[in-house]
Amino acid sequence: MEKGYYIQLFSPHGLIRFNNPEIGRDKDTGGQVKYVLEQLESLSKHPEVRKVDLFTRRINEKRVSASYEKEIEQVNDKARIVRITCGGNTYRPKETLWDYLDEFVDKTLRFIDEEGDFPDVVHGHYADGNYLAGQISEIFGIPFLATGHSLGLNKKNILLQQGLTPEKIEEKFNMQRRIDVEEGLLQTADAVIVSTQHIIDSQYSLYNNAASGRFKVIPPGVNQDIYYPFYRMDLPSFKMSIEQEQAFYRINSEIDRFLFQPSKPLILSIGRADKRKNFETIIQAYGQDKELQTMANLAIFAGVRKDITKMPQDEQDILTNLLLLLDKYDLYGKMAIPKKNDPKIEVPEIYRIAAHKKGVFVNATPGENFGLTIIEAAACGLPVIASPTGGPKEILTKCENGLLVDVESPEKIAAAIKKIIADAARWEKYSTNGILASNQFYSWPTYADHYVKLLNDLFLQKNDDTYSFVQKTAYGKKLSTAELFVISDLDGTLVEGTNTQGLKEFSRWINENKDKVIFGIASGRNRLITKDAFEKYELPDPDILICSAGSEIYYTDKFIPDKGWESHINYQWKRDELQRALEKFPGLQLQEKEAQWRFKLSYYVTGSFDNDQMANLYRYLDERKLKASILLTENKYLDLLPLRASKGKAVQYLSYKWRVPLQKIITAGNSGNDKDMLTGKSKGIVVANYSPELEPLKNNKMIYFTKNPLSTGVLEGILFHTKK
């Protein structure tokens, strides 16, 4: 490892940019985006970190800013935002991204290889980011850290309570895939970083694998260059930037224009237009208490809006309810509900304005996981009212900067607000405590120190190569740095039944060059039969296995599937429909269950299957708008594969994924099933015992026809191509 850690963060959904982030623009651009941006910056400032990259999705469409098109955004000399294109160019809700995450992995591998710099640690955010980080961790054998932010099982339970059916939840949110990833990471992540113990006790405890989770409580912080005490503005030595002056003036004017008596204490709440934020209860608390209305004003900042009618339905409903409540309680001149706020520049000023007016911040979310707004308010010196459960309880117990009340009760919220703003000594105590505690417990430098200590504990004595993290296969680095790929057919090429001529010599050459040569098998056999062959023939340990005529790709003798390949060949593949259609096609008999595979449909041919019947079969499928590649072997076995699946296409895919020029790949075969693998731009070997259908390939200068059969011939061909 180079001096200092190279950390890769993964957060594929949401609109992410460092300058002027659009926090609150929609449900996918909320607190998680703010968290990862501040984590990125804080880790990059730590002396034991040499580089941090935040990987997200690249967006190129007119509805969003052109800033999301930029492939690399330099944040500082050690931090970048890297944008990967996957699932097209348009902005997608996170629930629709699952089918494209393997494409994201493949392109991330290409990016890493292009940079020539391998990460030391990966950290996933939310379920989709954790899927990506988990894949990269397995490929390179490095520590995997995970942060859930919002957990699927908890979300599902809330939706069920709201009356949605399990079927509707699955259709709308792709919930099972999310939950499956969360179950998996509890077993594979080297640390599950959470903000509070409450998240472990109340949410992760619902999972089957909860006992396997390696949990670490590291609360996020606030940027204290931005969230500083309200009184600092009054100090003679303090100088405010022009930007801050404008933000302060703009926000102050925006709030005051709603109010008849703007000098009164200000009750404040901030969040996106989400039902769980419980803004309605705050308005009810204020609207039902005439005494409170004489004591203070109310301001609700519910995300960013322009035209409510053009917003998503759930946000429309929430904002409409807020406006209706304002009207119901006749709060004109007493309540402000501004349309927008800039999270980086304006939100800190909002807290400070409320603190200057000796107001109070209300976080009415019941069972909040953490409560970042509570920390932000505390850092600015604004006392807080929040729920007595979840993260807020942990924060306020530690900070002693406010009151914990039942946030489902308008009466209790109103009583707590009056208790604070009517007692100047209490207000000062909570304000002072919040400022001191947020500096001590909830700063980003503190977060970064705890984070790096965790990494040091995982790597233990780095110089002695002693690790405490979960050891993974780590096949990726070899594939990325290899000088040569050798991919050979098995039956009829390396061996033929009991004839293993030259296999020992071939195996010896592979093993002697294993540090720089990738050895792969491309076979018509499925995974299980291929595995049997390795044991039977004592073949060298494989790096790559292409099975079932190119419909399966695996890595190492552990047969780790290439999920990117599965996602790639799934295009236009309708296996169940094909099988139903072929029940009525004459001359075909379905093979046994063990011969079938998700991406291979296999039949026996009854009688002879000539060219006319093959043409009829293609026409039959075409009439039903079904697409497949059809392979006929020895006029006995007929396989249907996805259009994108074949041995040759698998080799091309591997070349693309691992950025290996085809000229550095040698393929070997003996029959017509190997033809498309041999006729690419790679170097080919045809062994002496080849089938007649390969005779035309003698005109191809890239293909060497050997003098010897089987493994002897393959080794002869390798030596011919590598000496050129």
C-alpha positions in Angstrom: 0.0 0.0 0.0 1.2 3.5 -0.9 1.6 5.9 2.1 -1.9 6.9 3.1 -5.3 5.3 2.2 -7.1 5.6 -1.1 -10.8 5.4 -0.3 -13.6 5.0 -2.8 -17.1 6.0 -1.8 -20.2 4.8 -3.8 -23.5 6.7 -4.0 -25.0 6.1 -7.4 -28.4 7.8 -7.1 -29.3 11.4 -6.6 -27.9 14.5 -8.2 -24.5 14.9 -6.7 -22.2 17.9 -7.1 -19.9 19.7 -4.6 -20.6 23.3 -5.6 -24.2 24.4 -4.8 -25.6 20.8 -4.2 -29.3 20.7 -4.8 -30.2 19.1 -1.4 -33.9 18.7 -1.1 -34.6 18.9 -4.8 -36.3 15.5 -4.7 -36.6 12.4 -2.5 -33.3 11.0 -3.8 -31.3 14.2 -3.2 -31.7 14.5 0.5 -29.6 14.1 3.6 -27.6 11.2 2.2 -26.1 13.4 -0.5 -25.1 16.0 2.1 -23.6 13.3 4.2 -21.4 11.8 1.4 -20.2 15.2 0.2 -19.1 16.3 3.7 -17.6 12.9 4.3 -15.7 13.2 1.1 -14.2 16.5 2.0 -13.5 15.7 5.7 -11.7 12.4 4.9 -9.6 14.1 2.2 -8.3 16.5 4.8 -7.0 13.7 7.1 -3.2 13.3 6.9 -3.4 9.5 6.7 -5.6 9.6 3.6 -3.9 10.2 0.2 -7.0 10.2 -2.0 -10.8 10.0 -1.8 -13.1 9.5 -4.8 -16.9 9.6 -4.6 -18.4 7.5 -7.4 -21.9 8.5 -8.6 -24.0 8.4 -11.7 -23.4 10.7 -14.7 -26.5 12.5 -16.0 -26.8 14.2 -19.4 -30.2 15.6 -20.0 -31.8 19.1 -20.4 -33.9 18.8 -17.3 -30.9 19.0 -15.0 -27.8 21.1 -14.8 -24.9 20.5 -17.2 -22.7 20.2 -14.1 -23.9 16.6 -13.7 -22.4 15.7 -17.1 -18.8 16.2 -16.1 -17.0 12.9 -15.7 -14.6 14.1 -13.0 -15.2 17.0 -10.7 -12.1 18.0 -8.7 -13.1 19.0 -5.2 -9.6 19.6 -3.8 -6.1 18.2 -4.4 -7.1 14.8 -2.7 -10.8 14.6 -3.4 -12.9 14.0 -6.6 -16.4 13.2 -7.7 -16.3 10.5 -10.4 -19.4 10.1 -12.6 -20.1 6.8 -14.3 -22.6 6.4 -17.1 -25.0 3.5 -16.6 -28.6 2.9 -17.5 -28.6 5.6 -20.2 -28.2 9.4 -19.7 -31.4 10.5 -18.1 -32.0 11.0 -14.4 -33.7 7.9 -12.8 -35.3 7.3 -9.5 -33.2 5.0 -7.4 -35.7 2.2 -7.5 -35.2 1.9 -11.3 -31.4 1.6 -11.1 -31.0 -1.9 -9.9 -30.9 -3.5 -13.4 -28.0 -1.2 -14.3 -25.7 -1.5 -11.3 -23.6 -4.3 -12.9 -22.9 -2.0 -15.8 -21.7 0.6 -13.2 -19.4 -2.0 -11.7 -17.8 -2.9 -15.1 -17.2 0.7 -16.0 -15.8 1.4 -12.5 -13.3 -1.4 -13.1 -12.3 0.2 -16.4 -11.9 3.5 -14.7 -9.7 2.0 -12.0 -7.6 0.3 -14.6 -7.2 3.4 -16.7 -6.0 5.3 -13.6 -3.6 2.5 -12.7 -4.4 3.2 -9.0 -6.2 0.5 -6.9 -8.3 1.5 -3.9 -7.4 0.4 -0.4 -10.9 0.6 0.9 -14.5 0.9 -0.5 -17.4 2.4 1.3 -21.0 2.0 0.1 -23.9 4.4 0.9 -27.5 3.2 0.8 -28.4 -0.3 -0.6 -27.4 0.5 -4.2 -24.0 2.0 -3.2 -23.4 -1.0 -0.9 -24.1 -3.4 -3.8 -21.4 -1.6 -5.9 -18.9 -1.4 -3.0 -19.4 -5.1 -2.1 -18.6 -6.1 -5.7 -15.5 -4.0 -5.9 -14.4 -5.3 -2.5 -14.7 -8.9 -3.6 -12.9 -8.3 -6.9 -9.9 -6.6 -5.3 -9.9 -8.3 -1.9 -10.1 -5.0 0.1 -12.1 -3.9 3.1 -15.8 -3.1 2.5 -17.5 -0.5 4.7 -21.2 0.0 4.5 -23.7 2.7 5.6 -27.4 2.0 5.1 -28.9 5.5 5.6 -32.5 4.2 5.0 -33.1 0.5 5.5 -35.5 -1.5 3.3 -37.2 -3.6 6.1 -38.0 -0.5 8.1 -39.3 1.3 5.0 -41.4 -1.7 4.0 -43.0 -1.8 7.5 -43.9 1.9 7.4 -45.5 1.5 3.9 -47.5 -1.5 5.1 -48.8 0.5 8.0 -49.8 3.2 5.6 -52.0 0.7 3.7 -49.8 -0.3 0.7 -49.9 -4.0 -0.2 -46.7 -6.0 -0.4 -47.3 -6.4 -4.2 -47.6 -2.6 -4.6 -44.5 -2.0 -2.5 -42.5 -4.4 -4.6 -43.7 -3.0 -7.8 -43.0 0.6 -6.8 -39.8 0.3 -4.8 -38.0 -2.9 -5.9 -37.9 -3.6 -2.2 -36.8 -7.2 -2.1 -33.6 -6.5 -4.0 -32.8 -3.8 -1.6 -33.5 -6.0 1.5 -31.4 -8.9 0.0 -28.4 -6.5 -0.4 -28.8 -5.3 3.1 -29.0 -8.9 4.4 -25.8 -9.7 2.4 -23.8 -6.8 3.6 -24.3 -7.8 7.2 -22.2 -10.9 6.4 -19.7 -9.4 4.0 -19.0 -5.8 5.2 -16.0 -5.4 7.4 -17.7 -2.6 9.2 -21.3 -1.3 9.1 -21.0 2.3 10.1 -24.1 3.8 11.8 -24.8 7.2 13.3 -26.5 5.9 16.5 -27.0 2.8 18.6 -30.7 3.2 17.9 -30.3 2.2 14.3 -28.7 -1.1 15.3 -31.3 -1.8 18.0 -34.4 -0.8 16.1 -33.7 -1.5 12.5 -30.8 -3.8 11.8 -32.2 -6.1 14.5 -35.0 -6.9 12.1 -32.6 -8.7 9.7 -31.9 -12.4 9.7 -28.1 -11.7 9.6 -28.1 -9.0 12.3 -25.9 -11.1 14.6 -23.2 -11.2 11.9 -23.0 -7.4 11.5 -19.8 -5.7 12.5 -21.3 -2.5 13.7 -19.4 0.7 14.4 -21.1 3.9 15.7 -19.4 6.9 14.1 -21.8 9.9 14.0 -21.4 12.4 11.2 -20.5 15.9 12.0 -21.3 19.4 10.8 -19.0 21.7 8.9 -18.0 24.2 11.5 -16.7 26.6 9.0 -20.3 27.0 7.9 -22.4 26.1 11.0 -20.9 28.4 13.6 -22.5 30.2 16.6 -25.0 33.0 15.8 -23.2 35.5 18.1 -20.0 35.4 16.0 -21.6 37.8 13.5 -21.7 40.4 16.3 -18.0 40.2 17.2 -15.8 43.1 16.0 -13.1 40.7 14.6 -15.6 38.7 12.5 -15.6 39.3 8.7 -18.5 38.0 6.7 -18.0 37.2 3.0 -20.1 39.0 0.3 -21.8 35.7 -0.4 -22.7 35.3 3.3 -23.9 38.8 3.5 -26.2 38.3 0.5 -27.5 35.0 1.9 -28.2 36.5 5.3 -30.0 39.4 3.7 -31.9 37.2 1.2 -33.1 34.8 3.8 -34.0 37.4 6.4 -36.0 39.3 3.8 -37.7 36.1 2.6 -38.8 35.2 6.2 -39.8 38.7 7.2 -42.0 39.3 4.1 -44.4 36.7 5.5 -44.6 38.2 9.0 -46.4 41.2 10.6 -44.0 41.3 13.6 -40.7 39.7 12.4 -38.8 40.7 15.6 -40.6 38.0 17.7 -38.8 34.7 18.5 -38.9 32.3 15.5 -40.0 28.7 15.8 -38.2 26.9 12.9 -38.3 23.5 11.2 -36.4 22.4 8.1 -36.5 19.3 5.9 -37.7 18.0 2.6 -41.4 17.7 1.7 -41.7 14.2 3.3 -44.7 13.0 5.4 -42.2 11.6 8.0 -40.9 15.1 8.8 -44.3 15.7 10.5 -44.6 19.4 9.6 -48.4 19.2 9.9 -48.2 18.5 13.6 -45.9 21.5 14.2 -48.4 23.8 12.4 -51.2 22.3 14.5 -49.2 22.9 17.7 -48.8 26.5 16.7 -52.2 27.0 15.2 -54.1 25.6 18.2 -52.3 27.7 20.8 -53.2 31.4 20.7 -50.7 32.2 23.5 -47.9 30.7 21.5 -48.9 32.8 18.5 -48.6 36.0 20.5 -45.1 34.9 21.8 -43.5 33.7 18.5 -43.6 33.4 14.7 -43.3 30.1 12.8 -41.2 29.3 9.7 -41.3 26.0 7.8 -38.7 25.3 5.2 -40.1 22.2 3.4 -37.6 21.5 0.6 -37.5 23.4 -2.7 -40.5 24.1 -4.8 -41.5 26.2 -7.8 -44.9 25.0 -9.1 -46.5 22.6 -6.7 -48.7 21.1 -9.5 -45.6 19.9 -11.3 -44.0 18.1 -8.3 -44.3 14.4 -7.5 -47.7 13.5 -6.1 -46.6 12.7 -2.6 -44.8 16.1 -2.4 -47.8 17.8 -3.9 -50.0 16.3 -1.2 -47.7 17.3 1.7 -47.2 20.9 0.5 -50.9 21.4 -0.2 -51.7 20.2 3.3 -49.3 22.7 4.8 -50.8 25.6 3.0 -54.3 24.4 3.9 -53.4 24.3 7.6 -52.0 27.8 7.3 -55.3 28.9 6.0 -57.3 26.7 8.5 -55.7 28.4 11.5 -55.5 31.8 9.8 -51.8 32.1 10.3 -51.2 34.8 7.7 -48.6 37.3 9.0 -47.5 34.8 11.7 -46.2 31.9 9.6 -43.6 31.8 6.8 -43.3 29.0 4.3 -40.6 30.0 1.9 -40.2 28.3 -1.5 -36.5 27.5 -1.5 -33.2 27.5 0.4 -29.6 26.9 -0.6 -28.3 24.1 1.7 -24.7 25.2 1.8 -25.1 29.0 2.0 -28.6 29.8 3.2 -29.5 27.0 5.6 -26.8 28.0 8.2 -28.1 31.6 8.0 -31.6 30.3 8.7 -30.5 28.7 11.9 -28.6 31.8 13.0 -31.5 34.1 12.2 -33.7 32.0 14.4 -31.0 31.9 17.2 -30.6 35.7 17.0 -34.3 36.0 17.5 -34.1 33.7 20.6 -36.2 31.1 18.9 -36.2 27.3 18.9 -35.8 24.5 16.3 -38.3 21.7 16.2 -37.5 18.3 14.6 -40.9 16.5 14.7 -39.8 13.3 12.9 -40.8 10.4 15.2 -38.1 7.7 15.5 -35.5 9.7 13.5 -32.4 7.5 12.8 -30.0 10.3 13.6 -31.2 13.9 13.1 -28.5 15.9 11.4 -30.6 19.1 11.5 -30.5 18.8 15.3 -26.7 19.0 15.2 -26.7 21.9 12.7 -29.1 23.9 14.9 -27.0 23.1 18.0 -23.8 24.2 16.3 -25.4 27.6 15.5 -26.6 28.0 19.1 -30.3 27.3 18.5 -32.1 25.2 21.2 -33.9 22.1 20.0 -37.2 20.2 20.6 -37.2 16.6 19.3 -38.6 13.1 19.7 -37.6 11.0 22.9 -36.8 8.0 20.7 -34.1 7.2 18.2 -31.2 9.4 17.3 -32.6 12.6 18.7 -32.7 11.1 22.2 -29.0 10.1 21.9 -28.0 13.5 20.7 -30.0 15.6 23.2 -28.9 13.3 26.1 -25.3 13.9 25.2 -25.6 17.6 24.3 -28.2 18.7 26.8 -29.4 21.4 24.4 -33.2 21.1 24.4 -36.3 19.1 25.3 -37.5 15.6 24.3 -41.3 15.5 23.8 -43.9 13.3 22.1 -43.7 14.9 18.6 -47.1 13.3 17.7 -48.8 15.6 20.3 -49.4 19.2 19.2 -50.1 20.2 22.8 -46.8 18.8 24.1 -44.8 20.4 21.3 -46.5 23.8 22.0 -45.8 23.5 25.8 -42.1 22.7 25.2 -41.6 25.6 22.8 -43.1 28.0 25.4 -41.0 26.5 28.2 -37.8 27.4 26.3 -38.6 30.8 24.7 -40.2 32.1 27.9 -37.2 31.3 30.1 -34.1 33.3 29.1 -31.8 31.4 31.4 -32.9 28.1 30.1 -32.6 29.3 26.5 -29.0 30.5 27.1 -28.1 27.2 28.8 -29.4 25.1 25.9 -27.7 27.4 23.3 -24.3 27.3 25.0 -24.5 23.5 25.6 -25.3 22.8 22.0 -22.4 24.9 20.7 -19.9 23.2 23.0 -21.2 19.6 22.5 -21.4 19.8 18.7 -17.8 20.9 18.6 -16.7 18.0 20.9 -18.8 15.1 19.6 -20.2 16.0 16.2 -17.5 17.6 14.1 -16.2 16.2 10.8 -12.6 16.2 11.9 -13.7 13.9 14.9 -15.5 11.7 12.4 -12.4 11.4 10.2 -10.2 10.5 13.1 -12.6 7.7 14.2 -12.8 6.5 10.6 -9.1 6.3 10.0 -8.6 4.6 13.4 -11.1 2.0 12.1 -9.1 1.5 8.9 -5.9 1.2 11.0 -7.5 -1.5 13.1 -8.6 -3.4 10.0 -5.2 -3.3 8.4 -3.4 -3.8 11.8 0.3 -3.7 11.2 0.3 -2.6 7.5 4.0 -3.1 7.1 3.7 -6.8 8.2 0.8 -7.5 5.8 -1.3 -8.4 8.8 -5.0 -7.8 8.4 -8.2 -8.2 10.4 -10.6 -7.6 7.6 -12.5 -10.4 5.9 -10.2 -12.0 3.3 -11.8 -12.1 -0.1 -10.9 -13.7 -3.4 -9.1 -10.6 -4.8 -9.0 -11.8 -8.4 -9.4 -8.4 -10.0 -5.9 -7.0 -9.6 -4.3 -10.0 -11.4 -6.9 -9.6 -14.3 -6.2 -5.9 -14.6 -2.4 -6.2 -14.6 -1.8 -9.5 -16.5 0.4 -9.5 -19.6 -1.4 -12.3 -21.5 -4.8 -14.2 -21.4 -4.9 -17.8 -22.6 -8.5 -19.0 -23.1 -8.9 -22.6 -24.4 -11.8 -24.9 -25.2 -11.7 -28.0 -23.1 -13.1 -31.1 -24.8 -11.3 -31.9 -28.0 -8.8 -29.1 -27.5 -7.0 -29.7 -24.2 -8.2 -33.2 -23.7 -10.3 -35.9 -25.5 -11.9 -38.4 -23.2 -9.0 -40.3 -21.6 -6.4 -38.8 -24.0 -4.5 -36.1 -22.1 -1.5 -35.8 -24.4 0.7 -32.9 -23.4 -1.5 -31.8 -20.5 1.3 -32.0 -17.9 3.6 -29.9 -20.0 0.9 -27.4 -20.7 -0.1 -27.2 -17.0 3.6 -26.7 -16.0 3.9 -23.7 -18.4 0.7 -22.1 -17.1 1.9 -22.6 -13.4 5.4 -21.2 -14.2 3.8 -18.1 -15.7 0.8 -17.7 -13.4 2.0 -14.2 -12.2 1.6 -12.7 -15.6 -0.7 -15.1 -17.5 -4.4 -15.5 -17.0 -5.6 -19.0 -17.7 -9.2 -19.5 -18.8 -11.5 -22.3 -20.1 -14.3 -21.8 -22.6 -16.5 -24.8 -22.7 -19.9 -26.0 -23.8 -20.1 -27.7 -20.4 -22.1 -26.1 -17.6 -20.6 -25.1 -14.3 -20.9 -28.4 -12.5 -19.6 -30.5 -15.3 -16.7 -28.1 -15.8 -15.9 -28.3 -12.1 -15.8 -32.1 -12.4 -13.4 -31.8 -15.3 -10.9 -29.7 -13.3 -10.8 -32.4 -10.6 -10.7 -35.3 -13.1 -7.9 -33.9 -15.3 -6.0 -32.0 -12.6 -6.0 -28.8 -14.7 -4.2 -25.7 -13.5 -6.2 -23.4 -11.2 -8.4 -21.3 -13.5 -8.7 -17.5 -13.4 -11.7 -17.4 -15.8 -14.3 -20.0 -16.8 -16.6 -19.5 -19.7 -19.3 -22.2 -19.4 -22.5 -23.3 -21.2 -21.3 -22.2 -24.6 -20.7 -18.6 -23.5 -23.8 -18.0 -21.4 -21.9 -18.2 -18.1 -18.7 -16.4 -16.9 -17.0 -17.3 -13.6 -13.8 -16.4 -11.8 -11.3 -18.7 -10.0 -11.9 -22.2 -8.8 -14.6 -20.8 -6.5 -16.8 -20.1 -9.6 -17.6 -16.5 -8.6 -20.2 -15.4 -11.2 -19.7 -12.3 -13.4 -22.9 -10.5 -12.7 -22.1 -7.8 -15.3 -22.1 -10.5 -18.0 -25.5 -11.9 -16.7 -26.9 -8.4 -16.9 -25.5 -7.8 -20.4 -26.8 -11.0 -22.0 -30.2 -10.6 -20.3 -31.1 -8.2 -23.1 -34.2 -9.4 -25.1 -33.9 -12.9 -23.4 -37.3 -14.4 -22.6 -36.5 -17.9 -21.5 -39.9 -18.9 -20.2 -41.7 -17.7 -23.4 -39.2 -19.6 -25.6 -39.8 -22.8 -23.7 -43.5 -22.5 -24.0 -43.3 -21.7 -27.7 -41.0 -24.7 -28.4 -43.4 -27.2 -26.8 -45.2 -27.1 -30.1 -42.2 -27.2 -32.4 -41.6 -30.7 -33.9 -38.3 -32.7 -33.5 -37.2 -31.3 -30.1 -37.2 -32.9 -26.7 -36.3 -30.9 -23.6 -33.1 -32.0 -21.9 -32.9 -32.9 -18.2 -33.1 -30.2 -15.5 -29.4 -30.3 -14.8 -28.6 -29.4 -18.4 -30.6 -26.2 -18.2 -29.4 -22.8 -17.0 -31.0 -19.4 -16.6 -29.4 -18.3 -19.9 -29.4 -21.6 -21.7 -32.4 -23.6 -22.9 -31.3 -27.1 -24.1 -33.0 -29.8 -26.2 -32.3 -33.2 -27.8 -32.9 -33.4 -31.5 -35.0 -36.3 -32.5 -33.9 -37.6 -35.9 -31.9 -35.4 -38.3 -32.0 -31.6 -38.0 -31.0 -30.1 -41.4 -30.6 -26.6 -42.6 -34.3 -26.3 -43.7 -35.4 -27.2 -40.2 -33.0 -24.7 -38.7 -34.4 -22.0 -41.0 -37.9 -23.0 -40.0 -37.0 -22.7 -36.3 -35.6 -19.2 -36.7 -38.7 -18.2 -38.7 -41.0 -19.8 -36.0 -39.3 -17.8 -33.3 -39.3 -14.6 -35.3 -43.0 -14.8 -35.9 -43.5 -14.8 -32.2 -41.0 -11.9 -31.7 -38.6 -14.2 -29.7 -34.9 -13.7 -30.0 -32.2 -16.3 -29.4 -28.9 -17.6 -30.8 -29.3 -21.3 -31.7 -26.4 -23.8 -31.5 -26.6 -27.3 -33.0 -23.9 -29.8 -31.9 -23.3 -33.1 -33.6 -26.9 -33.0 -34.9 -27.9 -34.2 -31.5 -28.0 -31.3 -29.1 -29.7 -28.0 -29.7 -29.0 -25.0 -27.3 -30.8 -21.6 -27.3 -28.8 -18.8 -25.8 -29.3 -15.0 -25.5 -28.4 -13.0 -28.6 -25.4 -11.6 -26.8 -24.1 -14.9 -25.5 -21.4 -17.0 -27.2 -17.8 -17.9 -26.4 -16.5 -15.2 -28.8 -18.7 -12.5 -27.3 -17.7 -13.6 -23.8 -14.0 -13.1 -24.8 -14.8 -9.6 -26.2 -16.7 -8.7 -23.0 -13.7 -9.8 -20.9 -11.4 -7.7 -23.1 -13.7 -4.7 -22.5 -14.2 -5.2 -18.8 -10.6 -5.6 -17.9 -9.2 -3.3 -20.6 -7.1 -6.1 -22.1 -6.4 -5.5 -25.8 -7.6 -8.5 -27.9 -4.1 -8.8 -29.2 -3.1 -9.9 -25.7 -5.6 -12.7 -25.7 -4.9 -16.1 -27.2 -7.8 -18.4 -27.8 -7.7 -22.2 -28.7 -10.3 -24.5 -30.1 -11.0 -27.5 -32.3 -14.6 -27.3 -33.6 -17.3 -25.2 -35.1 -18.5 -24.2 -31.7 -15.2 -22.4 -31.2 -15.3 -20.5 -34.5 -16.6 -17.1 -33.2 -14.0 -17.2 -30.4 -11.2 -17.9 -32.9 -12.2 -15.3 -35.5 -12.1 -12.2 -33.3 -9.1 -9.9 -33.2 -7.4 -12.1 -30.7 -4.7 -14.6 -31.6 -6.1 -18.0 -32.4 -4.9 -21.6 -32.1 -6.5 -24.5 -34.0 -5.1 -27.8 -32.8 -4.2 -30.5 -35.3 -7.2 -32.7 -34.4 -9.7 -30.0 -35.6 -13.1 -30.5 -37.2 -13.5 -29.9 -41.0 -15.7 -26.8 -40.4 -12.6 -24.9 -39.3 -10.7 -25.5 -42.5 -11.6 -22.1 -44.0 -9.8 -20.4 -41.1 -6.4 -21.4 -42.6 -6.6 -18.1 -44.6 -6.7 -16.1 -41.4 -3.2 -14.7 -40.5 -4.2 -14.4 -36.8 -4.8 -18.1 -36.4 -2.1 -20.7 -36.1 -2.8 -24.3 -37.1 -0.7 -26.6 -35.0 1.2 -29.7 -36.0 0.3 -31.4 -32.7 -3.1 -32.3 -31.2 -4.7 -31.5 -27.9 -2.7 -29.8 -25.1 0.6 -30.4 -26.9 -0.8 -28.4 -29.8 -2.2 -25.6 -27.5 1.3 -25.1 -25.9 2.9 -25.2 -29.4 0.5 -22.4 -30.5 1.1 -20.3 -27.3 4.9 -20.5 -27.9 4.4 -19.5 -31.6 2.3 -16.4 -30.7 4.4 -15.3 -27.8 7.7 -15.5 -29.7 6.4 -13.3 -32.6 
